[in-house]
Amino acid sequence: MSMKNNFILFVFSIITIFSKAQGPEYDEWYTLYDNNGFKVKVNIFVAEDKDVCINDKHISINYQYEGSPLTSTLYQEWEMPILGCNNQPYMLKMSVPLGPELKAKGEEGMEISAEELETGEFLSEVKEYFDIPKPTQTISFFNQKVLDDSYVPDKSGKAESIIPSVLGKLKYGQSITLTVDGGYLGKQAEWTWYKGNCKSLIIGTGKVLTVSDLTESSSYYVRAVAPGAQPTGCAEIKIDVDLSSTPPNGINGPNTVCVGAEFQLGRDGGILGPNSKWLWYMGTCSGDTIKSGDFYKVKFDEPGTYTFYLQAMHEDDPTIFTRCVEKKIIVRNEPNAPKNFKLNPKKEMY
């Protein structure tokens, strides 16, 4: 091959690379209006290599017409289902002029940006569109930014993630709320929740799931399910549960009692983990326990000040225990009853 041919090939390659660098080609053109030789088409384009919402871009909408625009001020409405940056689908209504305003912005065959015409919502809050735009009707007036939030797409979109109400490791017996983040529901669809894997038994439905009294670490899943339709993929979240006990806030009981009186002490709050028990002590939070369980009945025959302690301890491993909570109780002698006495007879006055 000659040097001249090599140079031509090199120039052609450079032109080809530069052309591709300008971005992908536009999608096909859709006809919005076609009457008496005058045709208006629209083109919608969303860049596939960028997230429109994250990069603060907008999808590109361009019009093109063939023939001579109308002499009267008329607009052609059209609509398309879209997915917003808030992951909610809705029907977006736009409008394109068919008369002098269109002609003033460009000649026949030119691409005219929808932004120049200001006949619809500037699409910086649109992630994608679902279907081919559908022309509706020719109107003689135009209401800007008309949205119909009742639109429901045929198919559901997978949830992007699950948001927990509590972050980090949870305590044994704690509750948590899980919320679907992103995705959208199609016709007759609902969010369906699972535990353990995405094909297990259903544990709940709806956008929010409350899980109470957690006793183990597990993964939770959610997907959109509709009758007769293929379910979406599952979003997953792993919930870790600390299996150790939570100490009580304190000990419930009287502060002062009389000798011989029987009373009961009980724990205030706290959660007992698996294979653990509540242990009661007196005098010090170590050594021999005086009882196990939630309550302790007490009766003293001698006055004095007594201190009680309570903690949770693992039954098989005594090195796993909570801190102690304590309560001081003062025991007093019963006060002396007054001695019997007689009143002097009241003298009668004459």
C-alpha positions as CSV (number, residue, x, y, z in Angstrom):
1,M,0.0,0.0,0.0
2,S,1.3,3.4,-1.0
3,M,2.1,6.2,1.5
4,K,-0.8,8.2,0.0
5,N,-3.3,5.4,0.7
6,N,-1.9,5.0,4.2
7,F,-2.5,8.8,4.8
8,I,-6.1,8.6,3.5
9,L,-6.8,5.5,5.8
10,F,-5.3,7.4,8.7
11,V,-7.4,10.5,8.1
12,F,-10.5,8.3,7.7
13,S,-9.8,6.6,11.1
14,I,-9.3,9.9,12.8
15,I,-12.6,11.2,11.5
16,T,-14.4,8.0,12.5
17,I,-13.0,8.1,16.1
18,F,-13.9,11.8,16.4
19,S,-17.4,11.1,15.2
20,K,-17.9,8.4,17.8
21,A,-16.5,10.7,20.5
22,Q,-19.4,13.1,20.0
23,G,-21.7,10.6,21.7
24,P,-24.0,7.8,20.5
25,E,-26.4,8.3,17.7
26,Y,-29.9,9.5,18.3
27,D,-32.8,7.1,18.5
28,E,-35.4,6.9,15.7
29,W,-37.8,9.8,15.0
30,Y,-41.5,9.5,16.0
31,T,-44.2,11.2,14.1
32,L,-46.4,13.5,16.2
33,Y,-48.4,15.3,13.5
34,D,-49.0,14.4,9.9
35,N,-51.7,16.3,7.9
36,N,-51.8,17.7,4.3
37,G,-48.1,17.3,3.6
38,F,-47.0,18.9,6.9
39,K,-45.3,16.5,9.3
40,V,-43.8,17.1,12.8
41,K,-41.5,14.5,14.3
42,V,-39.8,14.1,17.7
43,N,-36.7,12.4,18.9
44,I,-35.9,11.5,22.5
45,F,-32.4,10.5,23.6
46,V,-31.0,9.4,27.0
47,A,-27.3,8.8,27.2
48,E,-26.7,5.1,28.1
49,D,-23.3,5.6,29.6
50,K,-24.3,8.1,32.3
51,D,-26.8,8.3,35.0
52,V,-28.8,11.4,34.0
53,C,-29.9,12.2,37.6
54,I,-26.4,11.8,39.2
55,N,-24.6,13.8,36.5
56,D,-27.2,16.6,36.5
57,K,-27.9,16.2,32.8
58,H,-31.2,16.1,31.0
59,I,-32.5,13.9,28.3
60,S,-32.5,15.5,24.8
61,I,-35.7,16.2,23.0
62,N,-35.6,17.5,19.5
63,Y,-38.3,18.3,16.9
64,Q,-38.1,18.3,13.1
65,Y,-40.7,19.2,10.6
66,E,-41.3,18.6,6.9
67,G,-43.5,20.9,4.7
68,S,-44.9,24.3,5.6
69,P,-46.0,25.0,9.2
70,L,-49.6,26.1,9.9
71,T,-50.5,29.8,9.8
72,S,-52.5,29.6,13.0
73,T,-51.2,29.2,16.5
74,L,-51.9,25.6,17.3
75,Y,-50.1,23.0,19.4
76,Q,-49.9,19.3,19.3
77,E,-49.9,17.6,22.7
78,W,-48.0,14.3,23.2
79,E,-47.2,12.3,26.2
80,M,-44.7,9.6,27.3
81,P,-44.4,7.5,30.5
82,I,-41.2,8.3,32.3
83,L,-39.2,7.3,35.4
84,G,-38.2,10.3,37.5
85,C,-35.1,10.7,39.6
86,N,-37.2,9.9,42.6
87,N,-37.8,6.5,41.0
88,Q,-41.5,7.1,40.6
89,P,-43.2,6.6,37.2
90,Y,-45.6,9.1,35.9
91,M,-47.0,10.4,32.6
92,L,-45.3,13.5,31.2
93,K,-47.2,15.7,28.8
94,M,-45.4,17.9,26.3
95,S,-46.6,20.1,23.5
96,V,-45.0,21.2,20.2
97,P,-46.2,24.3,18.2
98,L,-47.5,23.6,14.7
99,G,-47.5,27.2,13.5
100,P,-45.4,30.4,13.4
101,E,-43.5,29.7,16.6
102,L,-42.1,26.5,15.2
103,K,-41.1,28.1,11.9
104,A,-39.4,31.0,13.8
105,K,-37.1,28.5,15.6
106,G,-35.8,26.6,12.6
107,E,-36.1,25.7,8.9
108,E,-37.5,22.5,7.4
109,G,-35.3,19.5,8.2
110,M,-33.5,21.2,11.0
111,E,-33.3,19.8,14.6
112,I,-35.1,22.2,17.0
113,S,-34.5,21.7,20.7
114,A,-37.6,21.4,22.9
115,E,-35.8,23.8,25.3
116,E,-35.9,26.6,22.7
117,L,-39.6,26.2,22.3
118,E,-40.3,26.2,26.1
119,T,-43.3,24.0,25.5
120,G,-42.9,21.4,28.3
121,E,-41.0,20.4,31.4
122,F,-37.2,20.7,31.0
123,L,-36.2,17.1,31.6
124,S,-33.5,17.2,34.2
125,E,-35.5,15.0,36.5
126,V,-36.0,12.1,34.1
127,K,-34.0,8.9,34.3
128,E,-35.6,7.1,31.4
129,Y,-38.8,6.8,29.3
130,F,-40.7,3.6,28.8
131,D,-42.6,3.7,25.5
132,I,-42.8,5.5,22.2
133,P,-44.5,8.9,22.7
134,K,-48.1,8.9,21.7
135,P,-49.7,11.9,20.1
136,T,-53.0,12.9,21.7
137,Q,-54.9,15.9,20.2
138,T,-54.4,19.2,18.4
139,I,-55.2,22.1,20.8
140,S,-55.5,25.8,20.4
141,F,-54.0,26.6,23.8
142,F,-51.2,25.2,25.9
143,N,-50.8,24.5,29.6
144,Q,-47.2,24.1,30.5
145,K,-46.0,21.2,32.8
146,V,-49.2,19.2,32.9
147,L,-48.4,15.9,34.8
148,D,-50.6,12.9,35.4
149,D,-49.3,11.0,38.4
150,S,-51.9,8.2,38.0
151,Y,-49.8,6.5,35.3
152,V,-48.8,2.9,36.1
153,P,-46.3,1.1,33.8
154,D,-47.1,-2.4,32.6
155,K,-44.0,-3.9,34.2
156,S,-42.4,-3.2,37.6
157,G,-38.8,-2.0,38.2
158,K,-36.5,-3.6,40.6
159,A,-36.0,-2.0,44.0
160,E,-32.5,-0.4,44.2
161,S,-31.9,-1.0,47.9
162,I,-33.5,-1.4,51.3
163,I,-33.2,1.3,54.0
164,P,-33.2,0.2,57.6
165,S,-34.5,2.4,60.4
166,V,-31.6,1.5,62.6
167,L,-28.0,1.3,61.4
168,G,-25.3,-1.0,62.7
169,K,-25.6,-4.1,64.9
170,L,-29.0,-4.5,66.6
171,K,-29.5,-5.7,70.2
172,Y,-31.2,-9.1,70.8
173,G,-35.0,-8.6,70.9
174,Q,-34.8,-5.2,69.2
175,S,-37.2,-4.2,66.4
176,I,-36.4,-2.6,63.0
177,T,-38.3,-1.1,60.1
178,L,-37.2,-1.8,56.5
179,T,-38.2,0.5,53.6
180,V,-38.0,-0.1,49.8
181,D,-35.7,2.5,48.2
182,G,-36.1,3.0,44.4
183,G,-37.8,0.8,41.9
184,Y,-41.5,1.1,40.9
185,L,-44.6,-1.0,40.8
186,G,-46.3,-2.0,37.6
187,K,-49.9,-2.9,37.1
188,Q,-51.4,-5.0,40.0
189,A,-48.0,-5.4,41.5
190,E,-47.0,-5.1,45.2
191,W,-43.7,-5.2,47.1
192,T,-43.2,-8.7,48.7
193,W,-40.8,-9.5,51.5
194,Y,-38.8,-12.6,52.3
195,K,-36.4,-13.8,55.0
196,G,-33.3,-16.0,54.4
197,N,-33.6,-16.0,50.6
198,C,-35.6,-14.5,47.8
199,K,-37.6,-17.7,47.2
200,S,-38.7,-18.4,50.8
201,L,-42.1,-17.9,52.4
202,I,-43.5,-14.4,52.2
203,I,-43.2,-12.5,55.5
204,G,-44.9,-9.3,54.5
205,T,-46.1,-7.0,51.7
206,G,-46.0,-3.3,51.1
207,K,-43.3,-0.6,50.8
208,V,-42.5,-0.9,54.6
209,L,-41.8,-4.0,56.7
210,T,-41.5,-4.0,60.5
211,V,-39.6,-6.8,62.0
212,S,-40.1,-7.2,65.8
213,D,-38.2,-9.0,68.5
214,L,-35.2,-10.0,66.4
215,T,-33.5,-13.1,67.8
216,E,-31.0,-13.9,65.1
217,S,-28.9,-12.4,62.3
218,S,-30.5,-12.8,58.8
219,S,-30.9,-11.4,55.4
220,Y,-34.2,-9.8,54.2
221,Y,-35.3,-9.5,50.6
222,V,-37.9,-7.5,48.7
223,R,-39.2,-7.7,45.1
224,A,-42.2,-6.6,43.0
225,V,-44.7,-9.3,42.3
226,A,-47.7,-9.2,40.0
227,P,-50.2,-11.9,39.0
228,G,-49.2,-13.5,35.7
229,A,-46.0,-11.5,35.4
230,Q,-42.3,-12.3,36.0
231,P,-41.2,-11.0,39.4
232,T,-38.4,-8.5,39.5
233,G,-35.0,-9.2,41.0
234,C,-34.6,-8.9,44.7
235,A,-33.0,-6.2,46.7
236,E,-31.2,-7.5,49.8
237,I,-30.1,-6.3,53.2
238,K,-28.2,-8.1,56.0
239,I,-29.3,-7.5,59.6
240,D,-26.8,-8.4,62.2
241,V,-28.1,-9.1,65.7
242,D,-26.0,-9.0,68.9
243,L,-27.0,-12.1,70.8
244,S,-25.8,-10.9,74.2
245,S,-28.2,-9.7,76.8
246,T,-29.1,-6.0,77.5
247,P,-28.7,-4.9,81.1
248,P,-31.8,-3.6,83.0
249,N,-32.2,0.1,83.6
250,G,-32.5,-0.6,87.4
251,I,-34.4,-2.6,90.0
252,N,-38.0,-1.9,91.0
253,G,-38.9,-2.1,94.6
254,P,-39.4,0.0,97.8
255,N,-36.7,2.1,99.3
256,T,-37.7,1.7,102.9
257,V,-39.6,-1.2,104.6
258,C,-40.3,-2.4,108.1
259,V,-38.9,-5.4,109.8
260,G,-41.0,-8.4,109.0
261,A,-42.6,-6.9,105.9
262,E,-42.5,-9.1,102.8
263,F,-41.9,-7.3,99.5
264,Q,-40.8,-8.1,95.9
265,L,-37.9,-6.8,93.8
266,G,-38.1,-6.9,90.0
267,R,-36.0,-5.8,87.1
268,D,-36.7,-2.5,85.2
269,G,-36.2,-3.2,81.5
270,G,-33.4,-5.2,80.0
271,I,-33.5,-8.0,77.5
272,L,-32.3,-11.5,78.2
273,G,-30.3,-13.1,75.4
274,P,-30.4,-16.8,74.4
275,N,-29.1,-19.3,76.9
276,S,-28.9,-16.7,79.6
277,K,-30.6,-16.0,82.9
278,W,-31.1,-13.2,85.5
279,L,-29.0,-13.6,88.6
280,W,-29.6,-11.8,92.0
281,Y,-26.9,-10.9,94.5
282,M,-26.9,-9.2,97.9
283,G,-24.0,-7.2,99.4
284,T,-21.8,-7.5,96.3
285,C,-22.2,-8.3,92.6
286,S,-20.0,-11.4,92.8
287,G,-19.8,-14.7,94.5
288,D,-22.9,-16.8,95.2
289,T,-26.2,-15.8,93.8
290,I,-29.3,-15.7,96.1
291,K,-31.8,-16.4,93.3
292,S,-32.3,-16.4,89.5
293,G,-35.3,-15.1,87.6
294,D,-37.1,-11.9,86.9
295,F,-38.3,-11.3,90.5
296,Y,-37.1,-11.8,94.1
297,K,-39.3,-11.9,97.2
298,V,-37.6,-10.6,100.3
299,K,-38.4,-10.5,104.1
300,F,-36.1,-9.2,106.8
301,D,-36.1,-9.9,110.5
302,E,-33.3,-7.4,111.4
303,P,-33.1,-3.7,110.7
304,G,-30.3,-2.3,108.5
305,T,-29.3,-1.2,105.0
306,Y,-29.2,-3.9,102.4
307,T,-27.9,-3.7,98.8
308,F,-29.2,-5.9,96.0
309,Y,-27.7,-6.5,92.6
310,L,-29.0,-7.9,89.3
311,Q,-27.2,-9.0,86.1
312,A,-27.7,-11.4,83.1
313,M,-25.2,-14.2,82.6
314,H,-24.8,-16.8,79.9
315,E,-25.6,-20.3,81.3
316,D,-22.8,-22.1,79.5
317,D,-20.1,-19.3,79.6
318,P,-19.9,-17.3,82.8
319,T,-17.5,-14.9,81.1
320,I,-20.5,-13.5,79.1
321,F,-22.5,-11.2,81.4
322,T,-24.0,-7.8,81.6
323,R,-23.0,-5.0,84.1
324,C,-24.8,-5.1,87.4
325,V,-27.5,-2.7,88.5
326,E,-28.1,-2.1,92.2
327,K,-30.7,-1.0,94.7
328,K,-30.3,0.0,98.4
329,I,-33.2,-0.8,100.8
330,I,-33.4,0.5,104.4
331,V,-35.1,-1.9,106.9
332,R,-36.4,-0.2,110.0
333,N,-38.0,-1.4,113.3
334,E,-41.7,-1.1,113.3
335,P,-42.6,2.0,115.3
336,N,-44.0,1.5,118.9
337,A,-47.7,1.5,119.1
338,P,-49.1,4.1,121.7
339,K,-50.1,2.7,125.1
340,N,-53.7,2.4,126.2
341,F,-54.9,5.3,128.2
342,K,-58.2,6.6,129.6
343,L,-59.6,10.1,129.4
344,N,-60.7,11.8,132.6
345,P,-64.5,11.7,132.9
346,K,-65.9,15.0,131.8
347,K,-67.4,16.9,134.7
348,E,-71.0,18.0,134.1
349,M,-71.6,21.7,134.6
350,Y,-74.7,22.8,136.5
